[in-house]
Amino acid sequence: MDTSTKRRLVLGFISNWISKLATTIVQLVQVPVFLHFWSVPLYGEWMIISAIPSYLNVSSFGFGNVAGNEMTMMTARGDREGALRVFQSCWWLITIICSSCILLLGLALYYTPAARLLKLHAIDASDTKWIIFYLGCSVLLGQLEALLQSAYRCVGRYPYGSLIKSIFSLTAFGIMLIPVCLGGGARVTALVFASSNAVLTIVLCLMVRHDLPWIRYGWKHASFAEIRRLSAPAFAFMAFPIGNALNLQGTLMAVGYALGPTAVVIFGTARTVSRVALQLVQMVNNTFWPEMSSAFGTNDINLTRTLHRRSCQLGLIIALIVVATMMTLGPWFLTHWTGGHVPPSRGLLSILLMVVVAYSLWSTSSTLLAAVNQHQKLAAWYLFGTSITVVVTYVFAKHFGLYWAAASLLVSELVMNTYVLPASLRLSHDTFPGFLASMTDYPQSLRPAALLARVRRTSAPVNPPEETV
């Protein structure tokens, strides 16, 4: 691994740490703020409604992610014209699809009794429809943001793109809290959040055009043949947002249907605390993803194998450290975080942390498959596992309570662990014994003897120079 790659990894890790910190801040701040200004039933119904628009992430059919991988591999080979062709083709496709989805969403909401289907009482029928529409538009704009970030990623500036996205996310969240603190309702809050995201997306478009002059928004280089070539991996990427929605919002809705809004708040807040470790593992994945695309694009198998090994090692270490910390401090933090509104449960939190460890075993390894657009089977397995999990969560919650609902989340993690690692090892030309040995291998400079020698050199007294007469 050369110096420039290490430097990009370090900067990428820092920027992704900031990104995950921003996400954590949003998750940690919104609960006490919303519970302070809103009632528990109102906030529980807001969580249920805000889960619906996440399913619109499938609207781009995965072309944003596939375009990012393809542009990175092309740019690594020096083919900027090909990268521009991919960018313009996917830009117009995503724009057309998202515009159509906005129209269809409006028509569907007009004829659908959403509040009655979701069993809502604190939010009326009209506000429910408008909230889903506003948040849906915000989700659809995120498809274009993903493609814009790919422009920075393909030239090795993904740390900068990630930092800008984090700043924009915190800005939109901060603006959303203004109507909440001023006594505004759920509908006004959703409108303010969607409007701020629209403005920030326009700003990002202008920034990309200024920073990367070779990226242009016309249609001269767009090609239907390019779209057709990327269709297979793009359609496979659809499974990931669907699976994520099933795993997060789907299970949350299952708990809501089985046990009611109050149980949703208890389950959701405990899982938010447990997912701090998961967010850090995803930070490792996002850091290594562009480098894996670049290394594979230039057919550097040795570097690809090294990146895969080091990413899995780092992800597992971080998961174990954070899980151990959360096992100790989690219940205390949960009590103070929610201001006593949500009762802490060490047992519930422990089960959810076990889910995080199981997740860390496969998620980082799967980054290699996704980064080089060879993820079709991975997507099928993920969708299969998360679909089963939603059904099991509802049954367990209905008949056995929250503890068993939390345990049901292990189903999808166990399914994924049976497939991912063998597939990644084949792609990186690695062996299972070699991979296992690499998990306990680390640089010579980090070994105890080297660290102790460095400490001794630092603490050793420095003799002053002798005075000369």
The 8 nearest C-alpha neighbors of each residue, nearest first, counted from 0:
[[1, 4, 302, 5, 2, 305, 3, 306],
 [2, 0, 4, 3, 5, 6, 302, 7],
 [1, 3, 5, 4, 6, 0, 7, 8],
 [2, 4, 6, 5, 1, 7, 0, 8],
 [5, 3, 7, 6, 2, 1, 8, 0],
 [6, 4, 8, 2, 3, 7, 9, 1],
 [5, 7, 3, 9, 4, 8, 2, 10],
 [8, 6, 10, 4, 9, 5, 11, 3],
 [7, 9, 11, 5, 6, 10, 12, 4],
 [8, 10, 12, 6, 11, 7, 5, 13],
 [11, 9, 13, 7, 12, 8, 158, 14],
 [12, 10, 158, 8, 286, 14, 9, 13],
 [11, 13, 9, 15, 286, 10, 14, 8],
 [12, 14, 16, 10, 11, 15, 9, 17],
 [15, 13, 17, 11, 158, 16, 162, 12],
 [16, 14, 18, 12, 17, 282, 13, 11],
 [15, 17, 13, 19, 14, 18, 20, 12],
 [16, 18, 20, 14, 15, 19, 21, 13],
 [19, 17, 15, 165, 21, 16, 20, 14],
 [18, 20, 22, 16, 21, 17, 23, 15],
 [21, 19, 17, 23, 18, 22, 16, 24],
 [20, 22, 24, 18, 19, 23, 165, 17],
 [23, 21, 19, 25, 20, 24, 26, 18],
 [22, 24, 20, 26, 25, 21, 27, 19],
 [25, 23, 21, 27, 22, 26, 28, 20],
 [24, 26, 22, 23, 28, 27, 29, 21],
 [27, 25, 23, 24, 29, 28, 22, 30],
 [26, 28, 24, 25, 29, 23, 30, 336],
 [29, 27, 25, 30, 26, 24, 31, 32],
 [28, 30, 32, 26, 33, 27, 31, 25],
 [29, 31, 33, 32, 28, 34, 27, 337],
 [32, 30, 34, 337, 33, 29, 35, 28],
 [33, 31, 35, 29, 34, 30, 28, 36],
 [32, 34, 30, 35, 36, 37, 31, 29],
 [33, 35, 31, 37, 32, 36, 30, 38],
 [36, 34, 32, 33, 37, 31, 38, 30],
 [35, 37, 33, 34, 32, 180, 179, 38],
 [38, 36, 34, 33, 35, 41, 42, 39],
 [37, 39, 41, 40, 34, 42, 36, 35],
 [38, 40, 42, 41, 43, 34, 37, 261],
 [41, 39, 43, 42, 38, 260, 44, 121],
 [42, 40, 44, 38, 121, 43, 39, 45],
 [41, 43, 45, 39, 44, 40, 46, 38],
 [42, 44, 40, 260, 46, 45, 41, 264],
 [43, 45, 47, 41, 46, 42, 48, 40],
 [46, 44, 42, 48, 47, 43, 49, 41],
 [47, 45, 43, 49, 44, 48, 42, 50],
 [46, 48, 44, 50, 45, 49, 252, 43],
 [49, 47, 45, 50, 46, 51, 44, 131],
 [48, 50, 46, 51, 47, 45, 52, 131],
 [49, 51, 248, 48, 47, 53, 52, 46],
 [50, 52, 49, 53, 48, 54, 131, 47],
 [53, 51, 135, 54, 55, 50, 134, 131],
 [54, 52, 55, 51, 50, 56, 244, 138],
 [53, 55, 52, 56, 51, 244, 241, 57],
 [56, 54, 57, 53, 58, 52, 138, 139],
 [57, 55, 54, 58, 240, 53, 138, 139],
 [56, 58, 55, 237, 60, 59, 240, 54],
 [59, 57, 60, 56, 55, 97, 96, 100],
 [58, 60, 61, 93, 57, 62, 142, 96],
 [61, 59, 237, 234, 57, 58, 62, 233],
 [60, 62, 233, 236, 59, 237, 63, 64],
 [61, 63, 233, 65, 64, 60, 66, 59],
 [64, 62, 146, 66, 61, 65, 145, 67],
 [65, 63, 67, 66, 62, 61, 68, 145],
 [64, 66, 62, 68, 67, 63, 233, 69],
 [67, 65, 69, 63, 64, 68, 62, 70],
 [66, 68, 149, 64, 70, 65, 69, 71],
 [69, 67, 65, 71, 66, 70, 370, 292],
 [68, 70, 66, 72, 71, 67, 73, 65],
 [71, 69, 82, 73, 67, 72, 68, 153],
 [70, 72, 153, 74, 68, 69, 73, 293],
 [71, 73, 296, 293, 75, 69, 70, 74],
 [74, 72, 78, 70, 76, 75, 71, 82],
 [73, 75, 77, 78, 71, 76, 79, 72],
 [74, 76, 72, 73, 77, 293, 71, 296],
 [77, 75, 73, 74, 78, 297, 72, 296],
 [76, 78, 74, 75, 79, 73, 80, 72],
 [77, 79, 73, 74, 81, 80, 76, 82],
 [80, 78, 82, 81, 74, 77, 83, 73],
 [79, 81, 83, 82, 78, 84, 220, 85],
 [80, 82, 84, 79, 78, 83, 85, 73],
 [81, 83, 70, 79, 85, 84, 80, 73],
 [84, 82, 86, 80, 85, 81, 79, 87],
 [85, 83, 220, 81, 82, 221, 87, 86],
 [84, 86, 82, 88, 83, 87, 89, 66],
 [87, 85, 83, 89, 84, 88, 90, 82],
 [86, 88, 90, 221, 84, 89, 85, 218],
 [89, 87, 221, 85, 90, 86, 222, 91],
 [88, 90, 92, 86, 87, 91, 93, 85],
 [91, 89, 87, 93, 92, 88, 86, 94],
 [90, 92, 94, 93, 89, 88, 95, 87],
 [91, 93, 89, 95, 94, 90, 96, 88],
 [94, 92, 96, 90, 59, 91, 95, 89],
 [95, 93, 91, 97, 92, 96, 98, 90],
 [96, 94, 98, 92, 93, 97, 91, 99],
 [95, 97, 99, 93, 98, 94, 92, 100],
 [98, 96, 100, 94, 99, 95, 93, 139],
 [99, 97, 101, 95, 100, 96, 94, 102],
 [98, 100, 96, 102, 97, 101, 95, 103],
 [99, 101, 97, 103, 102, 98, 104, 96],
 [100, 102, 104, 98, 99, 103, 97, 105],
 [103, 101, 99, 105, 100, 104, 106, 98],
 [104, 102, 100, 106, 105, 101, 107, 99],
 [105, 103, 101, 107, 102, 106, 100, 108],
 [104, 106, 102, 108, 103, 107, 109, 101],
 [107, 105, 103, 109, 104, 108, 102, 110],
 [108, 106, 104, 109, 105, 110, 111, 103],
 [107, 109, 111, 105, 110, 106, 128, 104],
 [110, 108, 106, 107, 111, 105, 128, 112],
 [109, 111, 108, 107, 106, 112, 113, 105],
 [110, 112, 108, 113, 109, 107, 116, 128],
 [113, 111, 115, 114, 116, 110, 124, 108],
 [112, 114, 116, 111, 115, 117, 128, 127],
 [115, 113, 124, 119, 117, 116, 112, 118],
 [116, 114, 118, 117, 113, 112, 119, 124],
 [115, 117, 113, 118, 114, 112, 119, 111],
 [116, 118, 114, 115, 119, 113, 47, 48],
 [119, 117, 115, 116, 114, 120, 256, 113],
 [120, 118, 114, 117, 121, 122, 115, 44],
 [119, 121, 122, 123, 118, 114, 44, 41],
 [120, 122, 41, 119, 123, 40, 44, 42],
 [123, 121, 120, 119, 127, 126, 124, 41],
 [122, 124, 126, 125, 127, 121, 120, 114],
 [123, 125, 114, 127, 126, 128, 122, 113],
 [126, 124, 127, 128, 123, 129, 114, 122],
 [125, 127, 129, 128, 123, 186, 124, 130],
 [128, 126, 124, 130, 125, 129, 114, 123],
 [129, 127, 131, 125, 126, 130, 108, 132],
 [128, 130, 132, 126, 131, 127, 133, 125],
 [129, 131, 133, 127, 186, 132, 128, 189],
 [130, 132, 128, 134, 129, 133, 135, 52],
 [131, 133, 135, 129, 130, 134, 128, 136],
 [134, 132, 130, 136, 135, 131, 190, 193],
 [133, 135, 137, 131, 136, 132, 193, 130],
 [136, 134, 52, 132, 138, 137, 133, 131],
 [137, 135, 139, 133, 134, 138, 132, 140],
 [136, 138, 193, 134, 140, 135, 139, 196],
 [139, 137, 135, 141, 136, 140, 134, 56],
 [140, 138, 136, 141, 137, 142, 97, 135],
 [141, 139, 137, 142, 138, 143, 136, 144],
 [140, 142, 144, 138, 139, 143, 145, 137],
 [143, 141, 145, 140, 144, 139, 59, 63],
 [144, 142, 146, 145, 141, 140, 147, 93],
 [143, 145, 141, 147, 146, 142, 148, 200],
 [146, 144, 148, 142, 143, 147, 63, 141],
 [145, 147, 63, 149, 143, 148, 144, 67],
 [148, 146, 144, 149, 150, 145, 143, 207],
 [147, 149, 145, 150, 151, 146, 160, 144],
 [150, 148, 67, 152, 146, 147, 151, 153],
 [149, 151, 148, 147, 152, 153, 146, 154],
 [152, 150, 156, 157, 149, 148, 153, 154],
 [151, 153, 157, 149, 155, 156, 150, 154],
 [152, 154, 71, 150, 70, 155, 151, 149],
 [155, 153, 152, 156, 151, 74, 71, 150],
 [154, 156, 152, 153, 157, 151, 7, 289],
 [157, 155, 151, 152, 158, 159, 154, 160],
 [156, 158, 152, 160, 151, 159, 155, 161],
 [159, 157, 11, 161, 14, 156, 160, 10],
 [160, 158, 162, 157, 161, 156, 163, 14],
 [159, 161, 157, 163, 162, 158, 148, 151],
 [160, 162, 164, 158, 159, 163, 157, 14],
 [161, 163, 159, 165, 164, 160, 14, 158],
 [164, 162, 166, 160, 165, 161, 167, 159],
 [163, 165, 167, 161, 162, 166, 168, 160],
 [166, 164, 18, 168, 162, 167, 163, 21],
 [167, 165, 163, 169, 164, 168, 170, 162],
 [166, 168, 170, 164, 165, 169, 171, 163],
 [169, 167, 165, 171, 170, 166, 164, 172],
 [168, 170, 172, 166, 167, 171, 173, 165],
 [169, 171, 167, 173, 168, 172, 166, 174],
 [172, 170, 174, 168, 173, 169, 195, 192],
 [171, 173, 175, 169, 170, 174, 168, 176],
 [174, 172, 170, 176, 175, 171, 169, 177],
 [173, 175, 171, 172, 176, 177, 170, 192],
 [176, 174, 192, 172, 173, 177, 191, 188],
 [175, 177, 179, 173, 174, 178, 180, 172],
 [176, 178, 180, 179, 174, 175, 181, 173],
 [179, 177, 183, 181, 180, 176, 188, 182],
 [180, 178, 176, 183, 177, 182, 181, 188],
 [181, 179, 177, 182, 178, 176, 36, 183],
 [182, 180, 178, 179, 183, 177, 176, 36],
 [181, 183, 179, 180, 178, 184, 36, 37],
 [184, 182, 178, 179, 181, 187, 188, 185],
 [183, 185, 186, 187, 188, 182, 179, 178],
 [184, 186, 188, 187, 189, 183, 45, 130],
 [185, 187, 189, 130, 188, 126, 184, 190],
 [188, 186, 190, 189, 185, 184, 183, 191],
 [187, 189, 185, 191, 186, 190, 178, 175],
 [188, 190, 192, 186, 187, 191, 130, 133],
 [191, 189, 187, 193, 192, 188, 133, 194],
 [190, 192, 194, 188, 189, 193, 175, 195],
 [191, 193, 175, 189, 195, 190, 194, 171],
 [194, 192, 137, 196, 190, 195, 191, 133],
 [195, 193, 197, 191, 196, 192, 190, 198],
 [194, 196, 198, 192, 197, 193, 171, 191],
 [195, 197, 199, 193, 194, 198, 171, 200],
 [198, 196, 194, 200, 195, 199, 193, 201],
 [197, 199, 195, 201, 200, 196, 202, 194],
 [198, 200, 202, 196, 201, 197, 203, 195],
 [201, 199, 203, 197, 202, 198, 196, 204],
 [200, 202, 204, 198, 199, 203, 205, 197],
 [201, 203, 199, 205, 200, 204, 206, 198],
 [204, 202, 206, 200, 205, 201, 207, 199],
 [205, 203, 201, 207, 202, 206, 200, 208],
 [204, 206, 208, 202, 203, 207, 209, 201],
 [205, 207, 203, 209, 208, 204, 210, 202],
 [208, 206, 210, 204, 209, 205, 211, 203],
 [207, 209, 205, 206, 211, 212, 210, 214],
 [208, 210, 206, 207, 211, 212, 205, 204],
 [209, 211, 207, 208, 206, 212, 205, 151],
 [212, 210, 208, 213, 214, 207, 209, 150],
 [213, 211, 214, 208, 209, 210, 215, 207],
 [212, 214, 211, 215, 83, 208, 79, 80],
 [215, 213, 212, 211, 208, 83, 216, 207],
 [216, 214, 217, 213, 208, 212, 87, 83],
 [217, 215, 87, 218, 214, 90, 208, 86],
 [216, 218, 215, 219, 87, 220, 221, 91],
 [217, 219, 221, 220, 87, 216, 88, 91],
 [218, 220, 221, 217, 87, 84, 222, 216],
 [219, 221, 84, 218, 87, 222, 83, 88],
 [222, 220, 88, 87, 218, 84, 219, 223],
 [223, 221, 225, 224, 88, 220, 226, 84],
 [222, 224, 226, 225, 227, 221, 88, 228],
 [223, 225, 227, 222, 226, 228, 229, 221],
 [226, 224, 228, 222, 223, 227, 229, 85],
 [227, 225, 223, 229, 224, 228, 230, 88],
 [226, 228, 224, 230, 225, 229, 223, 231],
 [229, 227, 225, 226, 230, 224, 231, 223],
 [230, 228, 226, 227, 231, 232, 233, 225],
 [229, 231, 233, 227, 228, 232, 234, 226],
 [230, 232, 233, 234, 229, 235, 228, 375],
 [233, 231, 235, 234, 230, 372, 229, 375],
 [234, 232, 61, 230, 62, 236, 235, 231],
 [233, 235, 60, 237, 236, 231, 232, 230],
 [234, 236, 232, 375, 237, 233, 378, 238],
 [237, 235, 61, 233, 238, 234, 239, 232],
 [238, 236, 57, 60, 235, 61, 234, 239],
 [237, 239, 241, 236, 378, 382, 242, 240],
 [238, 240, 242, 241, 237, 236, 243, 378],
 [241, 239, 243, 242, 56, 238, 244, 237],
 [240, 242, 238, 244, 239, 243, 245, 54],
 [241, 243, 239, 245, 382, 240, 244, 385],
 [244, 242, 240, 246, 245, 241, 239, 247],
 [243, 245, 241, 248, 247, 242, 246, 249],
 [246, 244, 249, 242, 243, 247, 248, 385],
 [245, 247, 243, 244, 385, 249, 250, 242],
 [248, 246, 244, 245, 249, 250, 243, 251],
 [247, 249, 251, 244, 50, 250, 245, 252],
 [250, 248, 245, 252, 251, 247, 246, 244],
 [249, 251, 253, 389, 252, 248, 247, 246],
 [252, 250, 248, 254, 249, 253, 255, 247],
 [251, 253, 255, 249, 254, 250, 248, 256],
 [254, 252, 393, 250, 256, 255, 251, 257],
 [253, 255, 257, 251, 252, 256, 258, 393],
 [256, 254, 259, 252, 253, 258, 263, 257],
 [257, 255, 253, 254, 258, 259, 252, 393],
 [256, 258, 397, 254, 255, 396, 253, 393],
 [257, 259, 255, 254, 262, 256, 397, 396],
 [258, 260, 255, 262, 261, 256, 257, 263],
 [261, 259, 263, 43, 262, 255, 40, 264],
 [262, 260, 264, 263, 259, 265, 43, 40],
 [261, 263, 265, 264, 260, 259, 258, 266],
 [264, 262, 260, 266, 261, 255, 265, 267],
 [263, 265, 267, 261, 262, 266, 43, 268],
 [266, 264, 262, 263, 268, 267, 341, 269],
 [265, 267, 263, 269, 264, 268, 262, 270],
 [268, 266, 264, 270, 269, 265, 263, 271],
 [267, 269, 271, 270, 265, 266, 264, 272],
 [270, 268, 272, 266, 271, 267, 348, 265],
 [269, 271, 273, 267, 272, 268, 274, 266],
 [272, 270, 268, 274, 269, 273, 267, 275],
 [271, 273, 269, 270, 274, 275, 268, 329],
 [274, 272, 270, 275, 352, 271, 351, 269],
 [273, 275, 277, 271, 276, 272, 270, 278],
 [274, 276, 278, 277, 273, 272, 279, 271],
 [277, 275, 279, 274, 278, 321, 318, 322],
 [276, 278, 274, 280, 279, 275, 355, 281],
 [277, 279, 281, 275, 276, 280, 274, 19],
 [280, 278, 282, 276, 281, 277, 275, 283],
 [281, 279, 277, 314, 282, 283, 278, 318],
 [282, 280, 284, 278, 283, 279, 285, 277],
 [281, 283, 279, 285, 280, 15, 284, 278],
 [282, 284, 286, 280, 281, 285, 314, 287],
 [285, 283, 281, 363, 282, 286, 287, 288],
 [284, 286, 288, 282, 283, 287, 281, 15],
 [285, 287, 11, 283, 12, 284, 288, 282],
 [286, 288, 290, 284, 285, 289, 291, 283],
 [287, 289, 285, 291, 290, 370, 286, 284],
 [290, 288, 292, 291, 287, 293, 152, 370],
 [289, 291, 293, 292, 287, 288, 294, 4],
 [290, 292, 294, 288, 289, 293, 303, 295],
 [293, 291, 289, 370, 295, 290, 371, 294],
 [292, 294, 296, 290, 72, 291, 295, 75],
 [295, 293, 291, 299, 296, 297, 292, 303],
 [294, 296, 298, 292, 297, 293, 299, 291],
 [297, 295, 72, 293, 294, 298, 292, 75],
 [296, 298, 295, 294, 299, 76, 293, 75],
 [299, 297, 295, 296, 300, 294, 303, 293],
 [300, 298, 294, 297, 302, 301, 295, 303],
 [299, 301, 303, 302, 298, 304, 427, 295],
 [302, 300, 304, 303, 299, 305, 427, 428],
 [301, 303, 305, 304, 300, 299, 306, 294],
 [302, 304, 300, 306, 301, 305, 294, 291],
 [303, 305, 427, 307, 301, 302, 306, 300],
 [306, 304, 302, 308, 307, 303, 309, 301],
 [305, 307, 303, 309, 304, 308, 310, 302],
 [308, 306, 304, 310, 305, 309, 303, 311],
 [307, 309, 305, 311, 306, 310, 312, 304],
 [310, 308, 312, 306, 311, 307, 313, 305],
 [309, 311, 313, 307, 312, 308, 306, 314],
 [312, 310, 314, 308, 363, 309, 313, 364],
 [313, 311, 309, 438, 315, 310, 314, 308],
 [312, 314, 316, 310, 311, 315, 309, 317],
 [315, 313, 280, 311, 317, 312, 316, 310],
 [314, 316, 318, 312, 317, 313, 359, 311],
 [317, 315, 313, 319, 318, 314, 320, 312],
 [316, 318, 320, 314, 315, 319, 321, 313],
 [317, 319, 315, 321, 316, 276, 320, 322],
 [320, 318, 322, 316, 317, 321, 323, 315],
 [321, 319, 317, 323, 322, 318, 316, 324],
 [320, 322, 324, 318, 276, 323, 319, 325],
 [321, 323, 325, 319, 324, 320, 318, 326],
 [324, 322, 326, 320, 321, 325, 319, 327],
 [325, 323, 321, 327, 322, 326, 328, 320],
 [324, 326, 329, 322, 328, 327, 323, 321],
 [327, 325, 323, 324, 329, 328, 322, 349],
 [326, 328, 325, 324, 329, 323, 330, 331],
 [329, 327, 325, 331, 330, 326, 332, 324],
 [328, 330, 325, 332, 331, 326, 327, 333],
 [331, 329, 333, 343, 332, 345, 328, 334],
 [332, 330, 334, 333, 329, 328, 335, 343],
 [331, 333, 329, 335, 330, 334, 336, 328],
 [332, 334, 330, 336, 331, 335, 343, 329],
 [335, 333, 339, 331, 332, 336, 337, 343],
 [334, 336, 338, 332, 337, 333, 339, 331],
 [337, 335, 333, 338, 334, 332, 31, 27],
 [336, 338, 31, 339, 340, 335, 334, 341],
 [339, 337, 335, 340, 336, 334, 31, 341],
 [338, 340, 334, 337, 341, 335, 342, 336],
 [339, 341, 337, 338, 342, 334, 34, 39],
 [340, 342, 339, 265, 337, 343, 334, 264],
 [341, 343, 339, 340, 344, 334, 265, 333],
 [344, 342, 330, 334, 333, 341, 345, 331],
 [345, 343, 347, 346, 348, 330, 342, 269],
 [344, 346, 348, 347, 330, 349, 343, 329],
 [345, 347, 349, 344, 348, 350, 402, 351],
 [348, 346, 344, 350, 349, 345, 402, 351],
 [347, 349, 345, 351, 346, 350, 269, 352],
 [350, 348, 352, 346, 351, 347, 345, 353],
 [349, 351, 353, 347, 352, 348, 406, 405],
 [350, 352, 354, 348, 353, 349, 273, 405],
 [353, 351, 355, 349, 354, 350, 273, 348],
 [354, 352, 350, 356, 355, 351, 349, 357],
 [353, 355, 351, 357, 352, 409, 356, 358],
 [354, 356, 358, 352, 353, 357, 277, 359],
 [357, 355, 359, 353, 358, 354, 318, 352],
 [356, 358, 354, 355, 360, 359, 412, 353],
 [359, 357, 355, 356, 360, 412, 361, 362],
 [360, 358, 356, 362, 357, 361, 315, 355],
 [359, 361, 357, 358, 362, 356, 315, 416],
 [362, 360, 364, 416, 359, 363, 358, 419],
 [361, 363, 365, 359, 364, 358, 360, 366],
 [364, 362, 366, 365, 284, 311, 361, 310],
 [363, 365, 366, 361, 362, 311, 420, 367],
 [364, 366, 362, 368, 367, 363, 419, 361],
 [367, 365, 369, 363, 364, 368, 370, 284],
 [366, 368, 370, 365, 369, 364, 291, 423],
 [369, 367, 373, 374, 365, 366, 370, 371],
 [368, 370, 374, 366, 372, 367, 371, 373],
 [371, 369, 367, 292, 368, 288, 372, 366],
 [370, 372, 292, 369, 373, 368, 68, 367],
 [373, 371, 369, 374, 370, 232, 368, 65],
 [374, 372, 368, 371, 369, 375, 232, 370],
 [373, 375, 377, 369, 368, 376, 372, 378],
 [374, 376, 235, 378, 377, 373, 232, 379],
 [377, 375, 379, 378, 374, 380, 373, 235],
 [376, 378, 374, 380, 375, 379, 381, 419],
 [379, 377, 381, 375, 238, 376, 380, 235],
 [380, 378, 376, 382, 381, 377, 383, 375],
 [381, 379, 383, 377, 378, 382, 384, 376],
 [382, 380, 378, 384, 383, 379, 385, 377],
 [381, 383, 242, 379, 385, 384, 380, 238],
 [382, 384, 380, 386, 381, 385, 379, 387],
 [383, 385, 411, 381, 387, 382, 386, 414],
 [384, 386, 388, 411, 382, 387, 246, 242],
 [387, 385, 383, 388, 384, 389, 382, 245],
 [386, 388, 384, 385, 390, 389, 391, 383],
 [387, 389, 385, 391, 386, 390, 410, 392],
 [390, 388, 392, 250, 391, 386, 387, 249],
 [391, 389, 393, 387, 392, 388, 394, 386],
 [390, 392, 388, 394, 393, 389, 395, 407],
 [393, 391, 404, 389, 395, 407, 390, 394],
 [392, 394, 253, 396, 390, 391, 395, 397],
 [395, 393, 391, 397, 396, 392, 398, 390],
 [394, 396, 392, 404, 399, 398, 403, 397],
 [397, 395, 400, 404, 393, 399, 394, 401],
 [396, 398, 257, 394, 395, 393, 399, 400],
 [397, 399, 395, 396, 394, 400, 393, 257],
 [398, 400, 395, 396, 403, 397, 401, 402],
 [401, 399, 396, 402, 403, 398, 397, 404],
 [402, 400, 404, 403, 396, 405, 266, 399],
 [403, 401, 405, 404, 347, 400, 406, 346],
 [402, 404, 406, 405, 395, 401, 400, 399],
 [405, 403, 396, 392, 401, 395, 407, 402],
 [404, 406, 402, 403, 407, 408, 351, 401],
 [407, 405, 403, 408, 404, 409, 350, 402],
 [406, 408, 404, 409, 405, 392, 410, 391],
 [409, 407, 406, 410, 405, 388, 411, 354],
 [410, 408, 412, 407, 354, 411, 406, 413],
 [409, 411, 413, 408, 412, 407, 388, 414],
 [410, 412, 384, 414, 385, 413, 409, 388],
 [413, 411, 409, 415, 414, 410, 358, 357],
 [412, 414, 416, 410, 415, 411, 409, 417],
 [415, 413, 411, 412, 416, 417, 384, 410],
 [416, 414, 412, 417, 413, 418, 419, 411],
 [415, 417, 413, 361, 418, 414, 419, 412],
 [416, 418, 415, 414, 419, 413, 420, 421],
 [419, 417, 416, 415, 420, 421, 422, 414],
 [420, 418, 422, 421, 416, 365, 361, 415],
 [419, 421, 423, 422, 364, 424, 418, 361],
 [422, 420, 424, 423, 419, 418, 425, 431],
 [421, 423, 425, 419, 420, 424, 426, 418],
 [424, 422, 426, 420, 425, 421, 427, 419],
 [423, 425, 429, 421, 427, 426, 422, 428],
 [426, 424, 428, 422, 423, 427, 429, 421],
 [425, 427, 423, 424, 428, 422, 429, 368],
 [426, 428, 304, 424, 429, 425, 303, 423],
 [429, 427, 425, 426, 424, 430, 304, 300],
 [428, 430, 424, 427, 425, 304, 431, 434],
 [431, 429, 433, 432, 434, 424, 428, 425],
 [430, 432, 434, 433, 435, 429, 424, 421],
 [433, 431, 435, 434, 430, 436, 437, 429],
 [434, 432, 436, 430, 431, 435, 437, 429],
 [433, 435, 431, 437, 432, 436, 430, 308],
 [436, 434, 432, 438, 437, 433, 431, 439],
 [437, 435, 433, 438, 434, 439, 432, 440],
 [436, 438, 440, 434, 435, 439, 433, 308],
 [437, 439, 312, 435, 436, 440, 434, 308],
 [440, 438, 437, 436, 441, 435, 312, 434],
 [441, 439, 437, 438, 436, 442, 312, 443],
 [440, 442, 443, 439, 445, 446, 437, 438],
 [443, 441, 444, 445, 446, 440, 449, 439],
 [442, 444, 446, 445, 441, 449, 447, 448],
 [443, 445, 442, 449, 446, 450, 441, 447],
 [446, 444, 443, 442, 450, 449, 447, 441],
 [445, 447, 443, 449, 448, 444, 450, 442],
 [448, 446, 450, 449, 451, 445, 444, 452],
 [449, 447, 451, 450, 446, 452, 445, 453],
 [450, 448, 452, 446, 451, 447, 444, 453],
 [449, 451, 453, 447, 452, 448, 445, 446],
 [452, 450, 454, 448, 453, 449, 447, 455],
 [453, 451, 455, 449, 454, 450, 448, 456],
 [452, 454, 450, 456, 451, 455, 449, 457],
 [455, 453, 451, 457, 452, 456, 458, 450],
 [454, 456, 452, 458, 457, 453, 459, 451],
 [457, 455, 453, 459, 454, 458, 452, 451],
 [456, 458, 454, 455, 459, 453, 460, 452],
 [459, 457, 455, 456, 454, 460, 453, 461],
 [458, 460, 456, 457, 455, 461, 454, 462],
 [461, 459, 462, 458, 457, 456, 463, 455],
 [460, 462, 463, 459, 458, 464, 457, 456],
 [463, 461, 460, 464, 465, 459, 466, 458],
 [464, 462, 461, 465, 466, 460, 467, 459],
 [465, 463, 466, 462, 467, 461, 460, 468],
 [466, 464, 467, 463, 462, 468, 461, 460],
 [467, 465, 464, 468, 463, 462, 461, 460],
 [468, 466, 465, 464, 463, 462, 461, 460],
 [467, 466, 465, 464, 463, 462, 461, 460]]
